[in-house]
Amino acid sequence: MTEPSTDVESKRRHPRRSPTPEERRRDADRSRQALLSAALDEFATKGFAGARVQDIATNAGVNKQLINYYFGGKEGLYRELQRSWTESEAVFADPDLPLEEVAARYLHAGLADPRPARLMVWRGLTGDGSAADEVHDDATLTQDLANLRQAQARGEIAAELDPGFVRLAVMGMILAPVMLPQAAREISGHAPDDPEFERHYGEQLRRLIRRLGDQAHVGAEPTATTRSATETDNRTP
């Protein structure tokens, strides 16, 4: 009877193949993405100060030393999440789109994954962040205000409204279902993660934003169409 092969013999017959550069890259990408997802969970739940590196690594299924290797530590990981969110914003925050459409896109993103919104609120409540975050916030604010001024020039925002105030108010409407899910359910009869809630709330959000521009043309000379419609209404018994 043949004796079973020893470990040494097995290794000699079947030497372990070194991973190719492409395999190493895929493994690194998987590790990075796992860390980013776990970090978003942790930061959104506990804030920057309360998040623990070990918990992030454990939930990602990797060694915590990889956080330093890939991101330079906890703060670097936090900044990378912000950078990723900024990139995703560029996909749906098109300044050439109507303001109501941009708001609806932000609402959809927030309801689909509320973690970035929760992280934003944590920053506001605790002051989590760094000087680099402040530079990022200033750049975002500058771009958002420029986009809103374009909307105002198109007549979507009344001339007497401050674009900065409009930005804050619209942000509040978008964040409300994520921050106040119980109130959202009581008002609508649907949980914020229910597609029916997004359909109803999104339509109401669009209608409300349209009203922002209703006063933009008050005092303007009525058009022939407007005069005709008004005269018809006045003649109606």
SVG drawing of the C-alpha trace seen along z (x, -y; Angstrom):
<svg xmlns="http://www.w3.org/2000/svg" viewBox="-72 -95 82 97">
<polyline fill="none" stroke="black" stroke-width="0.4" points="0.0,0.0 1.3,-3.4 2.1,-5.7 0.4,-9.1 2.6,-12.0 4.2,-14.1 3.7,-17.9 7.1,-18.4 6.4,-16.0 3.1,-17.7 4.6,-21.2 7.3,-19.9 4.8,-18.4 2.4,-21.3 4.4,-24.4 2.4,-27.4 2.0,-29.9 2.7,-33.5 -0.2,-35.9 0.1,-37.9 0.2,-41.7 -3.4,-41.8 -4.5,-39.5 -2.7,-41.6 -4.4,-44.7 -7.8,-43.1 -7.1,-42.0 -6.0,-45.5 -9.1,-47.0 -11.4,-44.6 -9.6,-45.4 -9.9,-49.1 -13.6,-48.9 -14.3,-46.7 -12.6,-49.2 -14.5,-52.1 -17.8,-50.4 -17.1,-49.3 -15.8,-52.8 -18.9,-54.5 -21.0,-52.2 -18.9,-52.9 -18.6,-56.7 -22.3,-57.1 -23.2,-55.2 -20.7,-56.6 -19.2,-59.7 -15.5,-60.3 -14.5,-60.5 -16.5,-57.4 -15.4,-55.2 -12.8,-52.5 -10.2,-51.5 -10.2,-47.9 -14.0,-47.7 -13.7,-49.0 -11.0,-46.4 -12.9,-43.6 -16.1,-44.4 -14.1,-44.7 -12.5,-41.3 -8.9,-42.7 -5.9,-43.5 -6.2,-47.0 -2.7,-47.8 -4.1,-48.1 -5.9,-51.2 -2.6,-52.9 -1.2,-51.3 -4.0,-52.4 -5.3,-55.6 -2.6,-56.8 -4.8,-56.2 -8.3,-56.9 -8.4,-60.5 -7.2,-59.6 -10.0,-57.0 -12.5,-59.6 -11.3,-62.1 -11.4,-59.4 -15.1,-58.9 -15.7,-62.6 -13.8,-62.5 -15.9,-59.6 -19.1,-61.4 -17.9,-64.5 -17.3,-62.4 -20.8,-60.8 -22.3,-64.3 -20.8,-65.3 -22.9,-62.6 -26.3,-64.0 -25.6,-67.7 -25.6,-68.9 -25.9,-72.8 -27.7,-72.7 -30.6,-70.6 -33.7,-72.3 -33.3,-72.8 -36.2,-70.5 -34.5,-67.7 -31.2,-68.2 -33.1,-68.1 -35.0,-64.9 -31.7,-63.3 -30.2,-64.2 -33.3,-62.8 -33.0,-59.5 -29.4,-59.2 -30.1,-59.9 -32.9,-57.5 -31.0,-54.8 -28.1,-55.0 -28.6,-57.3 -25.1,-56.8 -23.5,-59.8 -26.3,-62.0 -26.0,-60.7 -22.2,-61.3 -22.9,-64.9 -25.2,-65.3 -22.6,-63.8 -20.1,-66.4 -22.6,-69.2 -23.4,-67.9 -19.9,-67.1 -17.6,-69.3 -15.8,-66.2 -13.4,-67.0 -10.2,-68.9 -8.9,-71.9 -8.9,-69.9 -12.6,-69.3 -13.2,-73.0 -11.4,-73.7 -13.5,-70.9 -16.7,-72.5 -15.8,-76.0 -15.2,-74.6 -18.5,-72.8 -20.4,-75.8 -18.9,-78.1 -19.9,-75.7 -23.4,-75.1 -24.0,-78.9 -22.8,-79.3 -25.2,-76.7 -28.1,-78.3 -27.3,-81.7 -27.6,-80.0 -31.0,-78.7 -32.0,-82.1 -31.0,-83.6 -33.3,-81.1 -36.2,-82.3 -36.3,-79.2 -35.6,-81.2 -37.3,-84.5 -34.9,-87.5 -35.6,-88.5 -34.5,-85.1 -30.9,-84.5 -29.4,-81.5 -27.5,-80.6 -30.8,-80.4 -32.4,-78.4 -29.5,-76.0 -29.9,-75.5 -33.7,-75.1 -33.5,-72.6 -30.8,-70.6 -33.1,-70.5 -36.0,-69.1 -33.8,-66.5 -32.3,-65.4 -35.5,-65.5 -36.7,-61.9 -33.3,-60.5 -33.0,-62.4 -36.6,-62.1 -37.8,-58.8 -40.6,-58.4 -42.1,-61.8 -41.8,-60.9 -43.7,-57.7 -46.4,-59.4 -47.0,-62.1 -46.9,-59.9 -47.9,-56.5 -44.8,-55.0 -41.2,-54.4 -38.5,-56.5 -37.1,-53.3 -40.4,-52.5 -40.5,-53.4 -44.0,-54.8 -42.6,-57.3 -40.0,-58.5 -42.6,-58.8 -44.9,-60.9 -42.3,-63.0 -40.3,-63.5 -43.3,-64.9 -44.1,-67.2 -40.5,-68.4 -40.6,-69.2 -43.8,-71.2 -42.5,-73.1 -39.3,-74.0 -41.3,-75.2 -43.0,-77.6 -39.6,-79.3 -39.7,-80.9 -43.4,-81.8 -42.7,-85.3 -39.9,-86.0 -42.2,-87.4 -44.5,-89.3 -44.8,-92.9 -43.7,-91.9 -45.8,-93.0 -48.5,-90.3 -48.1,-88.4 -50.8,-88.3 -51.5,-84.7 -51.8,-85.7 -54.1,-88.6 -56.3,-86.4 -56.6,-83.8 -57.3,-86.4 -60.0,-88.1 -61.6,-84.7 -61.5,-84.0 -63.1,-87.4 -65.9,-86.7 -66.7,-83.3 -69.8,-83.6"/>
</svg>
